[in-house]
């Protein structure tokens, strides 16, 4: 199984975003090997090209943007939907070096993830 799963989520509200996240996690879990140490899920902002394409789906032929029956300037619509337009990356990450001391290259092996081992501290 590939240890990296990336998907672009283009949504316009929190519910649509959450449903898309859940569906994509389900797709990943169908092939998921449970004998791993960590599963990391991260998000980053969608690239400008995909955001522009998504916003163009709300543009009418006369150049106006209509969203839920209201007219918007493009910049206003972008501010409304951009928090829900993300690239999601799911990675399966071991907690130790792979192949007898061959250290993990997180950029190559796990996309844009940075893996760090931290020891939790307890303040009493």
Backbone bond lengths (Angstrom), bond angles and torsions (degrees), N, CA, C in turn:
res aa  C-N    CA-C-N  psi(-1)  N-CA   C-N-CA  omega(-1)  CA-C   N-CA-C  phi
1 X - - - 1.430 - - 1.516 109.76 -
2 X 1.297 117.23 141.11 1.449 122.15 175.05 1.523 108.85 -69.26
3 X 1.322 117.64 137.30 1.455 120.61 -177.74 1.521 112.48 -87.47
4 X 1.314 117.38 4.40 1.455 120.78 -177.08 1.519 110.05 -130.79
5 X 1.308 115.92 132.95 1.462 122.64 178.57 1.518 107.03 -134.20
6 X 1.330 117.28 120.51 1.458 121.73 178.48 1.513 109.27 -122.85
7 X 1.317 115.35 142.01 1.459 120.78 178.32 1.522 108.47 -148.71
8 X 1.329 115.47 147.26 1.461 121.45 176.04 1.517 108.41 -96.98
9 X 1.318 116.03 127.07 1.464 121.51 178.69 1.521 108.05 -108.65
10 X 1.322 115.77 118.95 1.454 122.22 177.33 1.523 107.34 -116.56
11 X 1.323 115.63 101.47 1.455 121.49 -177.39 1.521 109.10 -130.38
12 X 1.328 116.18 164.40 1.463 118.89 179.01 1.523 113.50 -121.68
13 X 1.339 117.93 5.96 1.462 120.08 171.79 1.524 109.54 -156.23
14 X 1.323 115.64 171.83 1.452 121.48 -175.09 1.525 112.09 -64.39
15 X 1.337 117.02 -41.48 1.465 119.99 -179.53 1.519 111.98 -63.46
16 X 1.319 116.52 -44.44 1.468 121.12 179.19 1.533 110.30 -63.12
17 X 1.331 116.46 -39.53 1.461 121.50 178.24 1.532 110.49 -64.06
18 X 1.338 116.59 -46.86 1.468 120.92 -178.15 1.525 111.40 -63.14
19 X 1.318 117.44 -40.66 1.466 121.07 178.40 1.523 110.37 -63.88
20 X 1.320 116.72 -42.00 1.465 120.69 179.08 1.527 111.35 -65.10
21 X 1.326 117.28 -41.20 1.470 121.06 177.49 1.528 109.59 -61.39
22 X 1.329 116.77 -48.09 1.468 120.52 -178.79 1.527 111.52 -61.76
23 X 1.323 117.19 -43.01 1.468 120.57 179.19 1.517 111.70 -62.83
24 X 1.329 116.84 -40.56 1.464 119.73 -179.24 1.519 112.12 -72.97
25 X 1.315 118.10 -34.05 1.462 119.96 174.21 1.526 109.32 -64.95
26 X 1.327 116.59 -40.05 1.470 120.56 177.56 1.529 110.56 -60.84
27 X 1.341 117.28 -45.04 1.471 120.26 178.03 1.524 111.05 -58.70
28 X 1.325 116.05 -42.99 1.454 120.63 179.48 1.524 111.07 -65.10
29 X 1.325 117.37 -42.56 1.462 121.81 -176.22 1.525 112.44 -66.93
30 X 1.321 118.55 -23.20 1.462 120.40 177.23 1.527 111.53 -59.43
31 X 1.332 116.96 -33.25 1.463 122.14 179.98 1.528 112.97 -105.63
32 X 1.306 118.19 4.80 1.452 123.27 -171.72 1.524 111.71 -73.68
33 X 1.312 115.70 134.53 1.455 122.52 175.78 1.530 107.71 -93.63
34 X 1.317 118.04 119.21 1.464 120.64 -174.53 1.516 113.75 -76.04
35 X 1.313 119.33 -6.00 1.463 122.38 179.65 1.528 111.56 -91.55
36 X 1.319 117.29 52.51 1.458 122.30 177.65 1.515 108.57 -126.92
37 X 1.322 115.55 167.48 1.453 119.90 -176.24 1.528 114.37 -85.92
38 X 1.317 117.85 -44.20 1.468 120.93 -176.05 1.519 110.79 -142.66
39 X 1.306 115.20 146.02 1.454 121.36 168.88 1.524 105.76 -118.89
40 X 1.326 116.54 120.31 1.456 122.15 -178.14 1.519 109.79 -107.64
41 X 1.318 115.83 134.61 1.464 121.49 176.59 1.519 106.80 -122.67
42 X 1.334 115.64 124.73 1.457 120.51 179.26 1.521 109.69 -134.16
43 X 1.327 113.79 158.62 1.460 121.15 178.03 1.516 109.16 -128.29
44 X 1.298 115.42 150.29 1.456 120.93 168.43 1.523 107.05 -142.22
45 X 1.315 116.15 160.95 1.457 120.33 -179.13 1.522 110.24 -60.55
46 X 1.317 115.24 143.50 1.463 121.24 178.47 1.526 108.40 -67.81
47 X 1.296 117.28 151.58 1.457 120.46 179.22 1.536 110.18 -69.53
48 X 1.314 115.42 157.01 1.473 122.85 -174.55 1.526 111.95 -59.92
49 X 1.313 118.28 -38.08 1.471 121.81 -177.95 1.529 110.68 -61.56
50 X 1.324 117.59 -48.39 1.461 120.73 -179.78 1.518 111.81 -68.79
51 X 1.333 117.99 -35.44 1.454 120.67 176.42 1.529 110.46 -64.63
52 X 1.331 116.85 -42.10 1.467 120.77 178.07 1.526 111.40 -62.27
53 X 1.318 117.16 -41.96 1.472 120.60 178.43 1.531 110.80 -62.86
54 X 1.329 116.30 -41.31 1.459 120.51 179.32 1.527 110.74 -64.68
55 X 1.328 116.92 -44.53 1.460 120.33 179.08 1.520 111.66 -63.64
56 X 1.316 117.34 -33.77 1.467 120.65 179.22 1.523 112.51 -65.31
57 X 1.339 118.03 -19.45 1.465 119.69 176.64 1.528 111.39 -69.13
58 X 1.316 117.39 -17.71 1.462 121.98 178.42 1.529 112.40 -96.80
59 X 1.332 117.76 -0.60 1.467 121.69 -177.03 1.522 110.49 -89.60
60 X 1.308 114.50 132.22 1.462 119.87 176.65 1.525 109.20 -84.32
61 X 1.327 116.32 171.72 1.466 120.36 -179.36 1.521 112.25 -65.36
62 X 1.335 118.03 -23.52 1.469 120.06 178.07 1.532 112.33 -86.68
63 X 1.359 117.72 4.67 1.453 122.13 175.07 1.518 114.86 91.44
64 X 1.312 118.52 -1.99 1.456 121.01 178.44 1.532 110.08 -86.04
65 X 1.318 114.87 148.91 1.467 120.39 178.60 1.525 109.15 -102.23
66 X 1.326 115.82 124.91 1.459 121.64 -179.81 1.528 108.18 -118.37
67 X 1.343 114.00 126.84 1.463 120.23 179.88 1.522 107.91 -137.11
68 X 1.327 115.93 120.01 1.458 122.85 -178.14 1.526 112.22 53.18
69 X 1.309 116.25 39.92 1.463 121.71 175.78 1.512 115.45 83.69
70 X 1.323 118.87 -3.32 1.463 122.44 -179.69 1.522 109.99 -111.01
71 X 1.333 115.41 151.91 1.457 121.71 177.69 1.525 109.60 -90.36
72 X 1.336 115.72 140.13 1.460 121.80 -179.25 1.519 109.64 -136.10
73 X 1.347 114.94 151.44 1.450 119.90 164.79 1.523 105.97 -75.06
74 X 1.305 116.70 153.86 1.453 120.39 -177.10 1.532 111.76 -57.54
75 X 1.324 116.61 -42.14 1.458 120.96 -178.57 1.531 111.15 -63.63
76 X 1.321 117.16 -37.85 1.471 120.84 177.82 1.525 110.66 -64.99
77 X 1.322 115.62 -45.11 1.462 120.04 179.81 1.529 110.84 -64.24
78 X 1.317 116.04 -38.52 1.467 119.65 177.91 1.525 110.87 -62.03
79 X 1.324 117.50 -42.16 1.469 120.67 177.65 1.529 111.52 -63.42
80 X 1.332 117.37 -34.36 1.461 120.72 -179.86 1.526 112.98 -70.30
81 X 1.336 117.61 -43.35 1.463 120.40 -171.56 1.523 114.01 -97.42
82 X 1.320 119.34 -21.94 1.471 120.19 -174.16 1.533 114.08 -60.94
83 X 1.346 121.58 -30.41 1.468 118.28 176.19 1.529 113.62 -63.71
84 X 1.324 117.95 -18.03 1.468 122.15 -178.08 1.527 112.85 -106.92
85 X 1.318 116.51 9.87 1.465 121.60 178.32 1.531 107.80 -111.69
86 X 1.312 115.97 103.22 1.462 121.53 -173.67 1.518 110.79 -135.99
87 X 1.312 115.73 159.42 1.453 121.28 166.61 1.521 105.81 -100.22
88 X 1.325 115.94 125.94 1.457 121.31 -179.68 1.522 108.46 -104.32
89 X 1.310 115.73 135.81 1.462 121.63 178.89 1.521 107.93 -126.56
90 X 1.321 116.01 126.13 1.462 121.82 175.18 1.522 106.86 -114.63
91 X 1.321 115.58 126.72 1.462 120.35 179.71 1.511 110.30 -128.45
92 X 1.319 115.18 145.21 1.454 121.96 171.77 1.520 105.50 -102.44
93 X 1.327 115.47 121.07 1.456 120.42 -170.46 1.519 110.24 -125.63
94 X 1.329 117.81 127.76 1.472 119.83 173.79 1.529 109.74 -75.79
95 X 1.312 117.14 154.91 1.461 120.90 179.13 1.524 112.25 -91.35
96 X 1.314 117.90 7.07 1.459 120.36 -178.90 1.525 109.23 -138.10
97 X 1.346 116.94 165.02 1.465 119.53 177.59 1.523 110.37 -59.99
98 X 1.314 115.61 148.85 1.463 119.34 178.32 1.524 110.12 -93.75
99 X 1.298 117.14 158.18 1.472 124.63 174.71 1.527 113.49 50.38
100 X 1.313 116.61 55.04 1.469 121.73 172.73 1.534 113.79 53.95
101 X 1.293 116.96 59.25 1.455 120.60 175.38 1.505 115.56 98.28
102 X 1.324 117.92 -5.80 1.454 121.40 175.32 1.525 107.17 -75.92
103 X 1.314 117.30 109.08 1.461 118.98 -173.41 1.523 112.19 -76.37
104 X 1.306 114.75 152.96 1.467 122.74 -175.74 1.524 109.97 -74.64
105 X 1.311 116.10 131.47 1.457 122.21 170.41 1.525 105.69 -94.90
106 X 1.337 116.47 100.68 1.470 119.47 -172.13 1.516 112.78 -63.45
107 X 1.306 117.98 -34.00 1.476 119.62 178.47 1.523 110.98 -65.28
108 X 1.322 116.84 -43.95 1.459 121.29 -178.01 1.527 111.97 -76.06
109 X 1.315 116.96 -44.27 1.460 120.88 -174.00 1.519 114.37 -83.71
110 X 1.344 117.09 -29.03 1.457 119.41 -172.15 1.525 113.91 -132.64
111 X 1.305 118.76 26.81 1.462 120.15 175.91 1.517 111.66 70.23
112 X 1.336 116.27 -132.60 1.453 120.39 -174.72 1.519 113.19 -91.68
113 X 1.320 117.95 13.09 1.454 121.71 -177.97 1.516 111.75 -78.39
114 X 1.313 115.88 146.31 1.447 122.66 169.84 1.515 106.57 -115.40
115 X 1.302 116.41 123.46 1.458 120.99 -176.53 1.516 108.43 -103.44
116 X 1.325 116.36 127.81 1.459 121.13 178.11 1.509 108.66 -135.46
117 X 1.321 116.76 140.11 1.450 121.46 175.55 1.525 107.82 -97.76
118 X 1.321 115.55 124.54 1.453 119.60 -177.37 1.522 108.93 -124.68
119 X 1.319 115.25 144.85 1.453 120.53 175.49 1.525 107.48 -99.53
120 X 1.314 116.76 120.66 1.471 117.40 -179.55 1.524 111.06 -67.76
121 X 1.316 116.62 145.13 1.447 121.35 177.17 1.524 108.74 -115.45
122 X 1.290 115.35 146.90 1.460 120.87 -179.69 1.517 108.36 -116.54
123 X 1.323 115.97 124.00 1.462 120.76 176.14 1.521 108.66 -93.71
124 X 1.308 115.35 125.45 1.470 119.80 179.98 1.505 109.07 -109.93
